[in-house]
Structure formats: structure tokens, C-alpha cells
Amino acid sequence: MEFITMELLATTELSLLPFVKIAVAIGFLLYIAFAVVVVRQVNLMTATLELGHERVIKYLSLIHLVFAIASFVLTLVIL
């Protein structure tokens, strides 16, 4: 048997790269969906319970959502 040449490895790597990019983008879309669910749950929780720190918790969940969206946009720019 012959050893696998570098040319074969390079062509295999290049053919898998688009699938990896799409998988990463889908992963970040799922992360955005998770962040939206977190925001909805926090809003529901703060409407139900009186904690005294509702405003801070809401802002943190919104910052998390903005971070998720920014990560996805950065992913699209880089990939």
C-alpha cells in the first residue's frame, strides 16, 4: 500500500471545509435561539417573582442575546 500523499489530504480537507463552516454557522444560530429563550424566561420570571434585582437580570439576559448575535455576525464575516 502506498502512503497517503499530501495532495490527497489537501483535497480532502478543502472538500470538508464548507461543511464545517455551515455546521459552525448552524451552531451559532442554535446559540441565538437559546439566548432568545433565556430572555423570554427571564422576562417571565421577573413578571412572576419580586426579587429586587429584576432590572439587572433583564439587562444581563439582553447583553447575552446581543453577544450571541454579535458572535454569529462575526462568524459570518470570518468564515
C-alpha positions in Angstrom: 0.0 0.0 0.0 1.1 3.5 -0.8 1.2 6.2 1.8 -1.4 8.9 1.6 0.1 11.8 -0.3 -0.2 15.4 0.9 -2.2 16.2 -2.2 -4.9 13.8 -1.3 -5.0 15.2 2.3 -5.2 18.8 0.9 -8.1 18.0 -1.4 -10.0 16.1 1.3 -9.5 19.0 3.8 -10.7 21.5 1.2 -13.8 19.5 0.4 -14.8 19.2 4.0 -14.2 22.9 4.8 -17.6 24.2 3.5 -19.4 21.6 5.6 -17.5 22.6 8.8 -18.3 26.3 8.1 -22.0 25.5 7.7 -22.0 23.4 10.9 -20.4 26.3 12.8 -22.9 28.8 11.5 -25.8 26.5 12.4 -24.3 26.1 15.9 -24.3 29.8 16.4 -27.9 30.0 15.1 -28.9 27.5 17.8 -27.0 29.6 20.3 -29.0 32.6 19.3 -32.2 30.6 19.7 -31.0 29.6 23.2 -30.3 33.2 24.1 -33.8 34.2 22.9 -35.3 31.5 25.2 -33.2 32.8 28.1 -34.6 36.4 27.6 -38.1 35.1 27.4 -37.7 33.0 30.6 -36.1 35.9 32.4 -39.0 38.2 31.4 -41.5 35.6 32.6 -39.6 35.0 35.9 -39.3 38.7 36.7 -43.0 39.2 36.0 -43.8 36.4 38.4 -41.4 36.9 41.2 -40.3 40.0 43.1 -36.6 39.7 43.6 -35.5 43.3 43.8 -32.8 42.8 41.1 -35.2 42.5 38.1 -33.6 45.2 36.1 -30.1 43.9 36.4 -31.2 40.3 35.5 -33.1 41.6 32.4 -30.0 43.6 31.3 -27.7 40.6 31.7 -30.0 38.5 29.6 -30.2 41.1 26.9 -26.4 41.5 26.9 -26.2 37.7 26.5 -28.5 37.9 23.5 -26.5 40.8 21.9 -23.3 38.8 22.5 -24.9 35.8 20.7 -26.0 37.9 17.7 -22.6 39.6 17.5 -20.8 36.2 17.7 -22.9 35.0 14.8 -22.2 38.1 12.7 -18.5 37.8 13.4 -18.7 34.1 12.4 -20.2 35.1 9.1 -17.6 37.7 8.5 -14.7 35.4 9.3 -15.9 32.3 7.6 
